[in-house]
Amino acid sequence: MKKHLLIFFLIAFSHLKLFSQEQVVTGRVTSAEDNTPLPGVSISVKGTTKGVVTDGNGIYKISASPTASLRFSYVGFNIQTVAISNRAVVDVALVSNVADLEEVLVTGYGATVKKKEATGATANVKGDVIENLPLQSFDRALQGRMAGVQIQSANGVPGGAVSVRIRGVGSITAGNEPLYVVDGVQLNNRNDGGGTVNTNPLAFLNPNDIESIDVLKDAATAAIYGAQAANGVVLITTKKGKGGRTKVTLNYYRGIVEPVPTLKVMNSQEFIAARIAAVQTNNPTLAPATVRGNVLSALGFNRDLSEEALAAIPTYDWQGEAYQNGSINNYEASIQGGNDKTSFYTSLSYNNQDASLINIDFNRVAGRFSVDHKISSKLKLETGVNLSQINQRGPYGDARGTTAFSAPQYAAPLILPFNRPYNEDGTFYGLPSSGIVMVGDLSGNVLAASNYIKSKGTINQLVGNLALTYSLNKDLVFRVVGGLDYRLLSSSFFGDPRLSDYNAVRGTLSEANNNNLNYTTNATVNYVKTLKEKHGVKLLFGAEYREETNTGTSFVANGFPTPELNTANAAAEPSSVGGFWTAAKNAGVFANLGYDFSKKYLLNFVARYDGSSRFGANNQWGFFPSVSAKWNIVEENFLKNNPTISDLGLRFSYGSTGNSQISNFASRRLYGLGGVYQGFSAITPSQLGNPNLRWERNVTLNVGLDYGFLSGKIKGSIEAFERTSKDLLLTRSIPQSNGFSDITENIGEVVNRGFEFGISSTNVDRGGFKWVTDFNITF
């Protein structure tokens, strides 16, 4: 009996010892950035399958050995492993991995590279730099922020298109705009119509939804996009959700839009005096009294007007009436959050701007929704949708800049100052119905034109993407992306019959609708491996297909019984009807091979083989290669861990890209509609074909030096480049005896040589206060 009892106690004691090897560990997981709790954090005991997740307050409880370690993982944060060390409470603050992204550049097709490992000429702007700038589109936000990138606006129309030039003008007639890619979706950035409203196809996106903007400036970086990258590539990455407690952000700003400085013009007395002096000079034999009387009579005054009456003639400020202090208001709300498997980001914004010219405005409602979801440990789904509607009122005449006599921005300074804008009862002066004609060559009331003309445009746009990423292992990733850019543009212009320009036709109405469908899909395989801790290898292979279809209809109608009835069914006379269909297709395969030795010596090869339906049957495919290299001098033993020099790298690149910004059928022999033969409608030859038409080819040579001092407090780059545009796409005149006046051919070359210098410094970064200075200059 004693023996059995001893065995029993020994077994029980061994079990008690086994149980005593584990203990309950609790704790709270927070964000190191703002100390907010993180729900849904995955916590596992290292080396086991045991795991739990934090609750809504970031609290967890798990059983583990006192000598074990806990592994904390969460989307958007660095993985952290913490030893228990016999503690019953283990609190952890996870560090966001955003800090790592600040030194990472997006190079296209889901690939990224650390800034110190970039071998080509790139520029980057983070979203927080352009946050809350009073701008309608992100292209304007880049103005002055990147060396070699020039941005100009042709007019002051809110939300109007701008001109973006990267390293000069490389083409004469084939287009100089860069390629824009938003979350993998290649955009059609052409301004397809819009009547008198100057539309910007890039205004669909709220700039505050942008995480970062990367610009690929040389052929080494842009060659991955091949035939569409001759003018550079702008990559926009939008914000995504971060794991943690759901975060709601409300944001509002208001601003004032001041008009351009008005021209200094003469008052009524000064103008009459100048007129009298001019006529007297041309007619020296006439008596001064006669000259004075003739001038006063020609200007609509009494010949015998006294000096007192002359001094009392009022002066009207037409510029002051045409211009105003506009305003801009922006309202937005965003919600983001998620857990270790799913994260989301959604936003809604409203932007309104009244221009500095009366009756011109811009209104945009934009919404964005994105979700990232880990279907399994290897498969990830990413999707994002941007929806927007833009409504604009445009100026009289061409919105790109006008010299129309009835456009206030042109005519207001030129109207004779004694012409009154309004009658005594507040109605507009000098309308045709009154029988009164204002004095001077500019005899129309431009204020009436600005108020009565209805020039409107509406853009409904959807830009969305869907991506699936499958990690075959930690080194090999397969990715498929589908993108859609759909834009419906409707514009209308109503010329009011009360105005002299449209009184004879009793008013006119023109409307146009334009549908653009742009679809892009690509598939890539990305392999990243480090061999023997010194040899880094990066391989990217991919294929892409892009298709774009553009259709439109338009009409013009005249004769309206009253200005209030200004829709098409009220018109008495249909004047013209039009319509069109056009499409283009592009396909390509590409590869990127990168190698580095100990991060000191880096070599990169890019090649793309592209085909386009826009070019001749004999030259529909083109090959675009590039090579680039970098010597990271700062990684050498004689500079490594240098307290003063934090970055020093020498870069070299050479490569070619293509330009396909021509009309879809520029190489085709075309027949046109609208011909007449013996009283019947006919189809006639309209364009001479060129089966040898091919891409413009940009060949770029670039040498760059990256530098940094004092742990990056001072950093920047110096670039020297030569960009040669060959085989320019030009329209050449030919003898009309063959029935045609011109043909599109590859003729000539343009060379841009330049030097870029950029520097930024962090002057103060202490106690939540940060002062940063940036400067760049380009020759």
C-alpha positions in Angstrom: 0.0 0.0 0.0 2.8 2.4 0.8 4.5 1.6 -2.5 1.3 2.3 -4.5 0.7 5.6 -2.6 4.3 6.7 -3.3 3.8 6.0 -7.0 0.5 7.9 -7.0 2.0 11.0 -5.4 5.0 10.9 -7.8 2.6 10.9 -10.8 0.5 13.7 -9.4 3.6 15.8 -8.6 4.9 15.3 -12.1 1.6 16.6 -13.5 1.6 19.6 -11.2 5.1 20.4 -12.4 3.9 20.1 -16.0 1.0 22.4 -15.4 3.2 24.9 -13.5 5.3 25.3 -16.7 2.5 27.4 -18.3 1.0 30.6 -17.0 -1.7 33.1 -18.1 -0.3 36.2 -19.8 -2.4 39.3 -20.4 -1.7 42.6 -21.9 -2.7 45.5 -24.1 -1.5 46.2 -27.7 -1.4 49.8 -28.8 -0.1 51.9 -31.7 3.3 53.5 -30.9 2.2 56.4 -33.1 -0.8 57.6 -31.0 -1.2 55.1 -28.2 -4.6 54.0 -29.5 -5.6 50.3 -28.8 -5.4 47.9 -31.8 -8.2 45.3 -32.0 -7.7 42.2 -34.1 -3.9 41.9 -33.5 -2.7 38.3 -34.0 -0.7 37.0 -31.0 0.9 33.6 -31.1 3.4 31.6 -28.9 6.5 31.4 -30.9 7.2 27.8 -32.1 3.7 26.6 -31.5 0.3 26.8 -33.2 -1.3 28.5 -30.1 -2.7 31.9 -30.8 -5.3 34.5 -30.0 -6.4 38.0 -31.2 -7.0 41.2 -29.2 -10.5 42.4 -28.5 -12.0 45.8 -29.3 -9.9 47.5 -26.6 -6.6 45.8 -27.7 -6.7 43.4 -24.7 -5.5 39.8 -25.0 -5.1 36.7 -22.8 -3.0 33.7 -23.6 -1.5 30.7 -21.8 2.3 30.2 -22.3 5.5 29.2 -20.7 7.2 31.9 -18.6 10.3 31.4 -20.8 8.4 31.6 -24.1 8.2 34.5 -26.6 5.0 36.1 -28.0 4.8 37.1 -31.7 2.6 40.1 -32.5 1.5 40.7 -36.1 -0.9 43.2 -37.6 -1.5 44.7 -41.1 0.3 48.0 -41.5 2.6 47.4 -38.6 6.0 45.8 -38.1 6.0 42.3 -36.7 7.3 42.3 -33.1 8.5 39.3 -31.0 8.6 39.8 -27.2 10.0 37.5 -24.5 7.6 36.8 -21.6 10.4 36.6 -19.0 8.2 35.3 -16.2 5.9 38.4 -16.5 2.1 38.1 -16.1 1.4 41.3 -18.0 3.1 42.0 -21.3 2.0 45.3 -23.0 3.2 46.0 -26.5 3.3 49.2 -28.7 3.5 48.2 -32.4 5.4 50.5 -34.8 3.8 51.4 -38.1 5.7 50.4 -41.2 4.9 53.7 -42.9 8.3 54.9 -41.8 9.9 52.3 -44.1 7.7 53.3 -47.0 8.9 56.9 -46.8 12.2 55.7 -48.4 10.5 53.5 -50.9 9.7 54.5 -54.5 7.0 52.9 -56.7 8.4 51.8 -60.0 5.3 50.3 -61.6 3.4 47.1 -61.9 3.4 46.6 -58.1 7.1 46.8 -57.8 8.9 49.0 -55.4 12.5 49.9 -54.7 14.3 51.5 -51.8 15.4 55.0 -52.7 19.1 54.2 -52.1 18.7 51.3 -54.5 17.1 53.3 -57.4 19.3 53.3 -60.5 17.2 55.8 -62.5 16.0 59.4 -62.3 12.8 59.6 -60.2 11.0 62.1 -58.1 8.6 61.6 -55.2 6.0 63.6 -53.4 4.2 62.3 -50.3 0.5 62.8 -49.8 0.9 64.8 -46.6 2.9 67.4 -48.5 0.0 68.3 -50.8 -2.7 67.8 -48.2 -5.3 70.5 -48.0 -3.8 72.6 -50.8 -6.7 74.5 -52.4 -6.5 72.7 -55.8 -8.9 70.7 -57.8 -6.5 68.2 -59.3 -3.3 66.5 -58.3 -1.3 67.6 -61.3 -1.5 71.2 -60.1 -0.2 70.0 -56.7 3.1 69.0 -58.3 3.9 72.6 -59.4 7.4 73.6 -58.3 8.0 70.4 -56.3 10.1 68.4 -58.7 13.2 69.3 -60.7 12.6 68.9 -64.4 8.8 68.8 -64.1 7.2 72.0 -65.4 3.5 72.6 -64.9 1.5 75.5 -66.4 -2.1 76.5 -66.5 -3.4 78.1 -69.7 -6.2 80.0 -67.9 -7.8 80.6 -64.6 -10.8 78.3 -65.1 -11.3 76.3 -61.9 -10.6 72.6 -62.5 -9.3 73.4 -66.0 -6.6 71.3 -67.7 -3.0 72.0 -67.2 0.1 71.4 -69.2 2.7 69.0 -67.6 6.1 68.7 -69.2 8.8 66.4 -67.9 12.3 67.4 -69.1 11.1 69.6 -71.9 9.0 69.3 -75.1 10.0 66.2 -76.9 7.4 66.2 -79.7 6.1 68.8 -82.1 2.6 67.5 -82.9 2.2 64.0 -81.3 1.6 65.1 -77.7 3.8 65.8 -74.8 1.7 64.7 -71.8 3.1 62.0 -69.5 1.4 58.7 -68.9 -0.7 58.7 -65.7 -1.2 55.5 -63.7 -3.6 55.5 -60.7 -3.3 52.3 -58.6 -2.3 50.3 -61.7 -5.0 51.9 -64.0 -3.6 53.7 -67.0 -5.7 56.9 -67.6 -6.8 58.5 -70.7 -5.7 62.1 -69.9 -6.9 63.7 -73.2 -9.4 66.6 -73.0 -12.1 65.0 -75.2 -14.3 67.9 -76.0 -16.3 69.9 -73.5 -17.4 72.8 -75.6 -16.5 76.0 -73.9 -15.8 74.3 -70.5 -12.1 73.4 -70.2 -12.3 70.0 -68.5 -9.4 68.2 -66.8 -9.7 64.4 -66.8 -7.4 64.2 -63.8 -9.7 66.2 -61.6 -11.8 63.1 -60.6 -9.5 62.3 -57.7 -9.6 64.2 -54.4 -5.9 65.1 -53.8 -6.3 64.4 -50.1 -6.9 60.7 -51.0 -3.4 60.4 -52.4 -0.7 58.5 -50.5 2.2 59.3 -52.8 3.1 60.5 -56.3 6.2 59.0 -58.1 7.5 60.5 -61.4 9.6 58.4 -63.7 11.7 60.9 -65.6 14.3 59.0 -67.6 14.1 56.0 -69.9 15.7 53.6 -67.4 12.7 54.0 -65.1 10.0 54.6 -67.7 11.0 51.9 -70.2 8.9 49.4 -68.3 5.9 51.2 -69.8 7.5 51.1 -73.3 5.6 52.8 -76.1 3.6 55.1 -73.9 6.3 56.5 -71.8 8.3 58.9 -74.0 7.1 61.9 -72.0 7.6 60.3 -68.6 5.3 58.4 -66.2 3.4 59.7 -63.2 2.4 57.0 -60.7 -0.3 57.8 -58.2 -0.8 55.6 -55.1 -4.0 56.3 -53.2 -4.5 55.8 -49.5 -5.5 52.4 -48.1 -6.8 51.3 -44.8 -4.6 50.5 -41.8 -5.3 47.9 -39.2 -6.5 49.0 -35.8 -9.4 50.8 -34.3 -11.7 52.4 -36.9 -10.6 55.9 -37.5 -13.0 58.6 -38.6 -11.6 61.9 -40.1 -13.6 65.1 -40.8 -11.9 67.8 -42.7 -12.9 71.3 -44.0 -11.1 74.2 -45.4 -12.1 77.5 -47.1 -10.1 79.9 -49.2 -10.4 83.1 -51.2 -9.6 83.3 -54.9 -8.3 86.8 -55.9 -8.7 88.0 -59.4 -5.7 88.8 -61.6 -4.4 92.4 -61.4 -6.7 94.5 -63.6 -5.3 96.7 -66.4 -4.9 100.4 -65.6 -7.1 102.2 -68.1 -8.1 105.8 -68.7 -11.2 107.4 -67.2 -13.8 109.1 -69.5 -12.1 112.5 -69.4 -8.7 111.1 -70.1 -9.9 109.1 -73.0 -11.8 112.0 -74.6 -8.8 114.2 -74.2 -6.5 111.6 -75.8 -9.0 111.2 -78.7 -9.2 114.9 -79.3 -5.3 115.1 -79.3 -5.1 112.2 -81.8 -7.6 113.7 -84.2 -6.0 117.2 -83.9 -2.6 115.6 -84.8 -4.0 113.9 -87.8 -5.9 117.1 -88.9 -3.6 120.0 -88.0 -5.5 122.5 -90.2 -8.8 122.1 -88.4 -9.7 124.5 -85.7 -9.5 123.1 -82.2 -13.1 123.8 -81.5 -14.1 121.9 -84.7 -12.0 118.9 -83.7 -13.5 119.0 -80.2 -17.0 119.1 -81.5 -16.4 116.3 -84.1 -14.9 114.0 -81.4 -17.8 114.6 -78.9 -20.3 114.0 -81.7 -18.6 110.8 -82.8 -18.7 109.6 -79.2 -22.4 110.3 -78.8 -22.2 113.6 -76.9 -23.5 117.1 -77.7 -21.0 119.0 -79.9 -21.3 122.0 -77.6 -20.8 120.1 -74.4 -19.5 122.5 -71.7 -16.3 121.8 -69.8 -18.4 121.4 -66.6 -20.6 118.8 -68.3 -17.6 117.1 -69.7 -16.0 116.8 -66.3 -19.2 115.3 -65.0 -19.3 112.4 -67.4 -19.2 109.3 -65.3 -16.5 106.5 -65.6 -17.7 102.9 -65.3 -15.4 100.2 -64.1 -16.1 97.3 -66.4 -13.3 95.2 -65.1 -14.5 95.7 -61.5 -18.0 94.4 -62.6 -16.5 91.4 -64.5 -14.1 90.2 -61.8 -14.8 89.2 -58.2 -13.3 87.7 -55.2 -14.1 84.0 -55.6 -14.1 81.4 -52.9 -13.2 77.8 -52.5 -14.8 75.3 -50.0 -13.8 71.7 -49.4 -15.7 69.2 -47.2 -14.6 65.7 -46.7 -14.9 62.7 -44.5 -13.0 59.4 -44.4 -13.3 56.2 -42.5 -10.5 53.5 -42.2 -9.7 50.5 -40.2 -9.5 46.7 -40.2 -7.8 43.7 -38.6 -5.0 41.3 -39.5 -6.9 40.0 -42.5 -9.0 42.8 -43.8 -8.5 46.5 -44.0 -10.6 49.2 -45.6 -10.6 52.9 -46.5 -13.5 55.0 -47.7 -14.0 58.7 -48.2 -16.5 61.2 -49.5 -15.7 64.8 -50.5 -17.3 67.9 -52.0 -15.2 70.7 -53.6 -16.7 73.9 -54.8 -14.9 77.0 -56.3 -16.3 80.2 -57.6 -13.8 81.7 -60.0 -12.5 85.2 -60.0 -14.6 85.9 -63.1 -18.3 86.1 -62.6 -20.6 83.1 -63.4 -17.8 80.6 -63.7 -17.5 77.8 -61.1 -16.4 74.2 -60.4 -18.2 71.6 -58.3 -17.0 68.0 -57.6 -18.5 65.2 -55.6 -16.0 62.4 -55.2 -16.1 59.1 -53.4 -13.5 56.4 -52.9 -13.7 52.9 -51.5 -10.9 50.3 -51.2 -10.6 47.0 -49.5 -7.6 44.7 -49.0 -8.4 41.1 -47.8 -6.2 38.1 -47.1 -8.2 35.2 -48.5 -5.5 32.8 -47.3 -1.9 32.9 -46.2 -0.9 33.1 -49.8 -3.7 34.8 -51.7 -4.6 38.5 -51.3 -7.4 40.5 -52.9 -7.1 44.2 -53.4 -9.8 46.4 -54.9 -10.4 50.2 -55.2 -13.2 52.3 -56.8 -13.1 56.0 -57.4 -16.4 57.7 -58.4 -16.9 61.3 -59.1 -19.2 63.8 -60.7 -17.9 67.2 -61.8 -20.2 70.1 -62.9 -18.7 73.3 -64.3 -19.8 76.6 -65.7 -17.4 77.9 -68.3 -16.6 81.3 -69.8 -17.8 82.8 -73.0 -15.7 81.7 -75.9 -13.0 79.1 -75.9 -12.1 78.1 -72.3 -8.4 77.7 -73.3 -8.1 81.4 -73.8 -10.3 83.7 -75.9 -10.3 86.9 -77.8 -14.1 86.8 -78.3 -15.5 90.3 -78.2 -18.3 89.2 -75.8 -15.9 87.5 -73.4 -15.5 89.8 -70.3 -12.0 88.5 -69.5 -10.9 90.0 -72.9 -13.3 92.9 -73.6 -13.8 94.4 -70.2 -10.6 96.6 -70.3 -11.3 97.7 -73.9 -14.9 99.0 -73.5 -15.0 102.8 -73.6 -15.3 104.0 -70.0 -18.4 106.2 -70.4 -20.5 103.2 -71.7 -22.8 102.3 -68.8 -23.3 98.6 -67.8 -26.8 98.9 -66.5 -29.9 101.0 -67.0 -31.5 103.0 -64.2 -33.8 100.1 -63.4 -30.9 97.6 -63.1 -31.4 95.9 -66.4 -28.5 95.5 -68.8 -27.7 98.5 -71.0 -27.2 98.3 -74.8 -29.1 95.1 -75.6 -30.5 94.7 -79.2 -34.1 94.9 -78.1 -33.5 98.4 -76.7 -32.3 99.8 -80.0 -29.3 101.4 -78.2 -25.8 100.6 -79.4 -22.8 101.2 -77.1 -20.1 103.5 -78.5 -16.9 101.9 -79.7 -15.8 98.8 -81.6 -16.7 96.6 -78.6 -20.4 97.5 -78.5 -21.8 94.4 -76.8 -22.6 94.3 -73.1 -20.1 91.7 -71.9 -21.8 91.5 -68.4 -25.0 90.6 -70.1 -23.2 87.9 -72.1 -21.6 86.5 -69.0 -25.0 86.3 -67.2 -27.2 85.1 -70.1 -24.8 82.6 -71.7 -25.2 79.1 -70.4 -22.0 77.2 -70.9 -22.0 74.0 -68.9 -20.2 70.7 -68.6 -20.7 67.5 -66.6 -18.3 64.7 -66.2 -19.2 61.4 -64.6 -16.1 59.2 -64.1 -15.3 55.8 -62.6 -11.8 54.6 -62.1 -11.5 51.2 -60.5 -9.0 48.3 -60.1 -9.1 44.7 -58.9 -5.9 42.8 -58.1 -5.1 39.3 -57.0 -1.7 38.5 -55.5 -0.6 34.9 -55.0 2.6 34.3 -53.1 4.0 30.9 -54.3 6.6 31.3 -51.6 8.3 34.2 -49.8 10.4 35.0 -52.9 8.0 34.4 -55.8 4.8 36.4 -56.3 2.2 36.2 -59.1 -0.1 39.2 -59.6 -3.0 39.9 -61.9 -4.5 43.4 -62.2 -7.6 44.6 -64.0 -8.3 48.4 -64.3 -11.2 50.5 -65.7 -11.3 54.2 -66.6 -14.8 55.2 -67.7 -15.7 58.8 -68.5 -19.0 60.3 -69.7 -18.7 63.9 -70.6 -21.8 66.0 -71.5 -21.5 69.7 -72.5 -23.9 72.3 -73.6 -23.8 75.9 -74.8 -26.8 78.2 -75.1 -26.4 81.5 -76.9 -29.1 83.7 -75.6 -31.3 85.5 -78.2 -31.2 88.7 -76.1 -27.5 89.1 -77.0 -26.3 90.7 -80.2 -24.2 87.7 -81.2 -27.3 85.4 -81.3 -30.2 87.8 -81.9 -30.3 87.2 -85.6 -30.7 83.4 -85.3 -33.1 83.9 -82.3 -30.7 81.9 -80.0 -28.6 78.8 -80.5 -28.1 75.6 -78.6 -25.2 73.1 -79.1 -24.8 69.9 -77.1 -22.3 67.1 -77.2 -21.9 63.8 -75.4 -18.6 61.9 -75.2 -18.2 58.3 -73.9 -14.7 57.0 -73.2 -14.1 53.5 -72.0 -10.5 52.6 -71.2 -9.7 49.0 -70.0 -6.3 47.8 -68.9 -5.2 44.4 -67.6 -1.8 42.9 -66.9 -0.2 39.9 -65.2 3.2 39.8 -63.6 5.6 37.4 -61.9 8.0 39.0 -59.4 11.0 37.1 -58.0 13.2 38.7 -55.3 16.0 36.7 -53.7 19.2 37.3 -51.8 21.9 34.7 -52.3 24.7 34.2 -49.8 23.8 37.5 -48.1 25.6 39.5 -50.8 24.0 38.8 -54.2 20.5 40.4 -54.7 18.5 39.3 -57.6 15.2 40.8 -58.8 13.2 39.5 -61.8 9.9 40.8 -63.1 8.1 39.4 -66.1 4.8 40.6 -67.4 2.3 41.0 -70.2 -0.3 43.8 -70.6 -3.3 44.6 -72.8 -5.1 47.9 -73.1 -8.2 48.8 -75.1 -9.8 52.2 -75.5 -13.1 53.1 -77.2 -14.4 56.6 -77.7 -17.8 57.5 -79.1 -19.7 60.8 -79.3 -22.8 62.6 -80.6 -23.5 66.3 -81.0 -26.1 68.6 -82.5 -26.8 72.3 -83.1 -30.2 73.9 -83.1 -31.4 77.6 -83.6 -34.5 79.6 -83.1 -36.0 79.8 -79.6 -39.3 81.5 -78.7 -38.0 82.7 -75.3 -34.7 82.4 -73.4 -36.4 80.5 -70.6 -37.2 77.7 -73.0 -33.7 76.6 -74.0 -33.9 72.8 -74.4 -33.6 71.1 -77.8 -37.3 70.5 -78.2 -38.0 74.2 -78.1 -35.8 75.0 -81.1 -37.4 75.8 -84.4 -34.5 74.8 -86.7 -32.1 71.9 -86.3 -28.8 73.1 -87.8 -26.5 70.1 -87.7 -26.0 66.6 -86.2 -22.8 64.8 -85.7 -21.3 61.6 -84.3 -18.2 59.5 -84.2 -16.6 56.2 -83.1 -12.9 55.5 -82.6 -10.9 52.9 -80.8 -7.3 51.7 -80.3 -5.6 48.6 -78.8 -2.2 48.1 -77.3 -0.4 45.0 -76.2 3.0 44.4 -74.8 5.3 42.0 -72.9 8.1 43.3 -70.6 10.9 42.2 -68.3 13.0 43.8 -65.6 16.2 42.2 -64.4 18.0 43.7 -61.4 21.2 42.6 -59.6 23.1 44.1 -56.7 26.3 43.1 -54.9 26.1 44.0 -51.2 23.9 47.0 -52.1 27.1 48.7 -53.3 26.9 48.0 -57.0 23.5 47.8 -58.7 22.7 46.9 -62.3 19.2 47.0 -63.9 18.0 45.9 -67.3 14.5 46.7 -68.7 13.0 45.6 -72.0 9.5 45.9 -73.5 8.1 44.8 -76.8 4.9 46.8 -77.6 2.3 46.7 -80.4 -0.3 49.3 -81.2 -3.2 49.5 -83.7 -2.4 53.2 -84.3 0.7 52.5 -86.4 1.2 51.2 -89.9 0.9 47.5 -90.8 4.7 47.4 -91.4 5.6 48.9 -88.0 3.0 47.9 -85.5 5.5 46.5 -83.0 8.5 48.2 -81.4 11.3 47.2 -78.9 12.2 49.5 -76.1 15.2 48.6 -73.9 17.1 50.3 -71.2 20.1 49.8 -68.9 21.0 51.6 -65.6 23.6 51.2 -62.9 24.5 52.7 -59.6 27.5 52.8 -57.3 26.4 53.3 -53.7 29.7 55.0 -52.6 28.3 55.4 -49.1 28.3 51.6 -48.6 32.1 51.4 -49.2 34.2 50.7 -46.1 35.8 54.1 -46.2 32.4 55.9 -45.9 30.2 53.4 -44.1 28.8 54.7 -40.8 30.3 58.1 -41.6 28.8 60.6 -39.1 28.6 63.4 -41.7 27.9 61.7 -45.1 24.7 59.6 -44.9 24.2 59.1 -48.6 26.4 59.3 -51.7 25.5 57.4 -54.9 26.5 57.8 -58.5 23.9 56.7 -61.2 24.0 56.1 -64.9 21.2 55.2 -67.3 20.6 54.8 -71.0 17.4 53.7 -72.8 14.5 54.3 -75.1 10.8 54.8 -74.9 8.0 55.5 -77.4 5.4 58.1 -78.1 2.0 57.0 -79.5 0.0 60.1 -78.8 -1.5 60.5 -82.3 -5.0 59.9 -83.6 -6.2 56.3 -83.7 -6.3 56.0 -87.5 -3.4 58.3 -88.5 -1.7 55.5 -90.5 -4.8 54.3 -92.2 -6.3 55.2 -95.6 -9.6 56.6 -94.7 -12.9 57.5 -96.4 -15.1 60.2 -95.1 -18.8 60.8 -95.0 -20.6 64.0 -96.1 -19.7 64.0 -99.7 -22.3 64.8 -102.4 -22.4 63.3 -106.0 -25.1 64.4 -108.4 -27.4 65.4 -105.5 -26.9 62.1 -103.6 -24.8 61.5 -100.4 -21.4 60.0 -101.1 -18.4 58.5 -99.4 -15.1 60.1 -100.5 -11.4 59.4 -99.8 -10.3 61.6 -96.9 -6.8 60.5 -95.8 -3.8 59.1 -97.5 -2.5 56.0 -95.6 1.1 55.3 -94.5 1.8 51.6 -93.7 5.3 52.5 -92.6 4.2 54.9 -89.8 5.9 54.1 -86.5 6.5 55.4 -83.0 8.4 58.4 -82.1 11.4 57.1 -80.2 12.9 58.9 -77.2 16.5 58.0 -76.4 17.6 59.3 -73.0 21.1 59.4 -71.4 21.2 60.3 -67.7 23.9 60.8 -65.1 22.9 61.5 -61.5 24.4 61.9 -58.1 22.4 61.4 -54.9 23.7 62.9 -51.7 22.8 63.2 -48.0 24.4 64.7 -45.0 23.9 64.6 -41.2 21.7 61.5 -41.1 19.5 62.8 -44.0 18.8 66.2 -42.6 20.3 67.6 -45.8 19.7 65.5 -49.0 19.1 65.9 -52.7 20.3 64.9 -56.1 22.1 66.4 -59.2 21.1 65.2 -62.7 22.5 65.8 -66.2 20.5 64.4 -69.1 20.2 64.4 -72.9 16.9 63.4 -74.4 16.7 62.9 -78.2 13.3 62.4 -79.8 13.7 60.7 -83.2 11.3 59.8 -86.0 9.0 62.7 -85.1 5.3 62.2 -86.1 4.6 65.1 -88.4 2.1 66.1 -91.0 4.0 66.8 -94.3 2.5 68.8 -97.1 2.3 67.1 -100.5 1.2 68.3 -104.0 -2.6 68.5 -104.1 -2.6 67.1 -107.6 -3.0 63.6 -106.2 -6.2 64.5 -104.3 -4.6 65.0 -100.8 -2.9 67.9 -99.2 -0.8 66.1 -96.6 0.3 62.8 -95.1 1.5 61.8 -91.6 5.2 60.6 -91.6 8.2 60.1 -89.3 10.4 63.2 -90.0 13.0 65.0 -88.0 14.4 65.0 -84.5 14.3 67.2 -81.3 17.0 67.3 -78.6 16.6 68.4 -75.0 19.7 68.7 -72.8 19.4 69.7 -69.2 20.8 70.0 -65.7 18.7 69.5 -62.5 19.5 70.3 -59.0 17.4 69.5 -55.9 18.0 69.9 -52.2 15.9 69.5 -49.1 16.7 70.1 -45.5 15.1 69.4 -42.2 15.9 72.5 -40.2 13.9 71.7 -37.0 12.2 68.5 -35.9 11.6 68.7 -32.2 8.6 68.5 -29.9 6.1 68.0 -32.6 7.3 71.0 -34.6 8.9 70.4 -38.0 10.4 72.9 -40.4 11.5 71.5 -43.8 12.9 73.5 -46.8 12.9 72.3 -50.4 14.5 73.9 -53.4 15.0 72.7 -57.0 16.1 74.4 -60.2 16.3 73.1 -63.8 18.2 74.4 -66.8 
